[in-house]
């Protein structure tokens, strides 16, 4: 037990400083955790964007191949129609 006012005030001051340091430590830990989560989310977003870009490139390539195939089919159809007209 504390017997004098100066000792009580000193003890109260030590408790307040200790509480402040504990709170400061807790805030720093939460800040570091939030920064780590934000970095992970940014990395996940970069991976998602990269996958989307690959998908977009693959889609464009597939569309170009399909357009070329369709043009070839049109040319063949036109050729077949001309042959059929000459036969008639």
C-alpha positions as CSV (number, residue, x, y, z in Angstrom):
1,X,0.0,0.0,0.0
2,X,1.2,3.5,-0.8
3,X,1.6,5.7,2.3
4,X,2.2,9.2,0.9
5,X,0.7,11.4,-1.8
6,X,3.9,11.8,-3.8
7,X,4.3,8.1,-4.0
8,X,0.7,7.7,-5.1
9,X,1.0,10.4,-7.7
10,X,4.2,8.8,-9.0
11,X,2.6,5.3,-9.1
12,X,-0.4,6.8,-11.0
13,X,2.0,8.5,-13.4
14,X,3.9,5.2,-14.0
15,X,0.5,3.4,-14.6
16,X,-0.6,6.1,-17.1
17,X,2.7,6.0,-19.0
18,X,2.6,2.1,-19.1
19,X,-1.0,2.2,-20.3
20,X,-0.1,4.7,-23.0
21,X,2.9,2.6,-24.1
22,X,0.7,-0.5,-24.2
23,X,-1.9,1.4,-26.3
24,X,0.8,2.7,-28.6
25,X,2.1,-0.8,-29.1
26,X,-1.4,-2.2,-29.8
27,X,-2.0,0.6,-32.4
28,X,1.3,-0.1,-34.1
29,X,0.5,-3.9,-34.2
30,X,-2.9,-3.2,-35.8
31,X,-1.3,-0.8,-38.2
32,X,1.3,-3.4,-39.3
33,X,-1.5,-6.0,-39.7
34,X,-3.6,-3.6,-41.8
35,X,-0.6,-2.8,-44.0
36,X,0.1,-6.5,-44.5
37,X,-3.5,-7.2,-45.4
38,X,-3.5,-4.2,-47.8
39,X,-0.3,-5.5,-49.5
40,X,-1.8,-8.9,-49.9
41,X,-5.0,-7.4,-51.4
42,X,-2.8,-5.3,-53.8
43,X,-0.9,-8.5,-54.8
44,X,-4.2,-10.4,-55.4
45,X,-5.5,-7.5,-57.5
46,X,-2.3,-7.5,-59.6
47,X,-2.7,-11.2,-60.2
48,X,-6.3,-10.8,-61.1
49,X,-5.4,-8.0,-63.6
50,X,-2.7,-10.2,-65.1
51,X,-5.1,-13.1,-65.5
52,X,-7.7,-10.8,-67.1
53,X,-5.1,-9.4,-69.5
54,X,-4.1,-13.0,-70.5
55,X,-7.8,-13.9,-71.0
56,X,-8.4,-10.8,-73.1
57,X,-5.4,-11.6,-75.3
58,X,-6.6,-15.2,-75.7
59,X,-10.1,-14.0,-76.6
60,X,-8.7,-11.6,-79.2
61,X,-6.6,-14.4,-80.7
62,X,-9.6,-16.7,-80.8
63,X,-11.7,-14.0,-82.4
64,X,-9.1,-13.4,-85.0
65,X,-8.8,-17.1,-85.8
66,X,-12.6,-17.4,-86.0
67,X,-12.7,-14.3,-88.3
68,X,-10.1,-15.9,-90.6
69,X,-12.0,-19.2,-90.6
70,X,-15.2,-17.4,-91.4
71,X,-13.6,-15.5,-94.3
72,X,-12.2,-18.8,-95.6
73,X,-15.7,-20.4,-95.4
74,X,-17.2,-17.5,-97.2
75,X,-14.7,-17.8,-100.0
76,X,-15.3,-21.5,-100.3
77,X,-19.1,-20.9,-100.3
78,X,-18.7,-18.3,-103.0
79,X,-16.6,-20.7,-105.0
80,X,-19.1,-23.5,-104.6
81,X,-21.9,-21.2,-105.7
82,X,-20.0,-20.2,-108.8
83,X,-19.4,-23.9,-109.7
84,X,-23.1,-24.7,-109.2
85,X,-24.1,-21.8,-111.4
86,X,-21.8,-22.9,-114.2
87,X,-23.2,-26.4,-113.9
88,X,-26.8,-25.2,-114.3
